[in-house]
Amino acid sequence: MHDAKLLDGLLRRDPDAAPFRFVDVAMPVYGANGALAGVLGAHLSWNWASEVRSHLLRKYDRQLESDIWVLGRDGNILLGPQRAGAVPAAWLHAARSGKPATFQDTSGGRRMLTTLVATQGEGEYPGLGWIVASRRPVDVALAPANRLALTIGLLGMLIAALGSALAWFLAGTVTRPLTRLCRAIDLIGRHPGADSVQRQHGSRDLLQLSGTVRSLLRRVGTAERGAQEAREAAREVELRAEEQARASDEKTRRLGADIHTLRALADTDPLTSLFNRRAFLPFAEDAMNYFKRYKRDVGVLMFDIDHFKRVNDTFGHAAGDEVIRAVGKIIAGQVRTTDKVARFGGEEFVVLLRETDDAGAMLLANRIREAVENTIVTQGLAHLSITISVGAAMAGPRDRDIEDVIARADEGLYQAKSAGRNRVVMGQHNLALTEAA
């Protein structure tokens, strides 16, 4: 490309306008015999390139914040804003590497993004070595990406907020009925007239749990009425014995023996010959009072036979009774004479420990658990291997009565069950029931 001085003098009407520039194009002309006949040459006006550049800029960037340059081999601007000097040599070197090159610079106090692409020749013709440069402000070039990132961030925050609100709502539908059920159970035996719980509404598991608790409380009430009837019968026998004592000392001794037997029956679990809950609680309350007065260690162990329902369903209730008797015998054989063992009902056993710290309680519980695990119970042709889960708790200064210690041991038992069974877990002192009013 060059300035055409002769044509410029003929064609330019305004002396202040930019000089005419032309691109020379030439090609050989061959005759019919293939011999070189001459050369065809032409001058192409460079104004068409300026018009194309202006059209593209107006079409795709109406605010004219972008720009397009055409650079010569020496780096001078052939098409674009007329400014002194050439572009940096490093830009030209990077553009001629065969790949688009991108740079940032500051023009007029604004950061600009520039991409340079070198033109290519055709065949053996290497080309003119021109470079096309596209320039745009960095903030304009990155504006779509920034808007997309902002939109994604806002949507993410909205989805996270909705997810948190939904999780909080779903958690509340599960925990609130459980909290009401726990408070209602805690009032039983402490508040006059509290002998049952209301059926809780919620998930199917919660309905089943509240129904099971209600059924258990009805069975406990039936057992207590039976115990009351037994105590009344014993009282009647005592009155009858007092009337007959005047007639014969021998009758008195026999009746006294009968009374002792009835009391033993009322205080003893018929399947295991261990204490029942009624007989156990007075010893436990006495130990708790001793702890409060003299600060002597008192602990409770809660035992539950793992998968006991499966034993009943698979081998029958006779096998289940034999398993209960075997476990009760093992527990009674491992404790000291000062400790008290009771069957609380079903497959649950409880041990009251006196003068034993938490390490001793855990040691005894694990010894009993291992003894049960190593025992094979035989019922008919069936040979049963069983395990037990154990919850332990030590009396603390925040416990109101022995029921708090038993509740904490029961929580440890629940954790042992949840952790996979056949293990011992010490109940902690931060139970919600212990902190209730």
Secondary structure, DSSP 4 states (H G I P E B T S, - for coil): -EE-HHHHHHH---TTSPPPEEEEEEEEEE-TTS-EEEEEEEEEETHHHHHHHHHHHHHH-TT---EEEEE-TTS-EEES---SS---HHHHHHHTTSS-EEEEEEETTEEEEEEEEE---BTTB-----EEEEEEEHHHHTHHHHHHHHHHHHHHHHHHHHHHHHHHHHHHHHHHHHHHHHHHHHHTTTSTT----PPP-SSHHHHHHHHHHHHHHHHHHHHHHHHHHHHHHHHHHHHHHHHHHTT-HHHHHHHHHHHHHHHHHHHB-TTT-SB-HHHHHHHHHHHHHHHHHH---EEEEEEEETTHHHHHHHH-HHHHHHHHHHHHHHHHHHS-TTSEEEEEETTEEEEEEES--HHHHHHHHHHHHHHHHT-EEEETTEEEE--EEEEEEE--TT--SHHHHHHHHHHHHHHHHHTTSSSEEEPPS--TTTT--
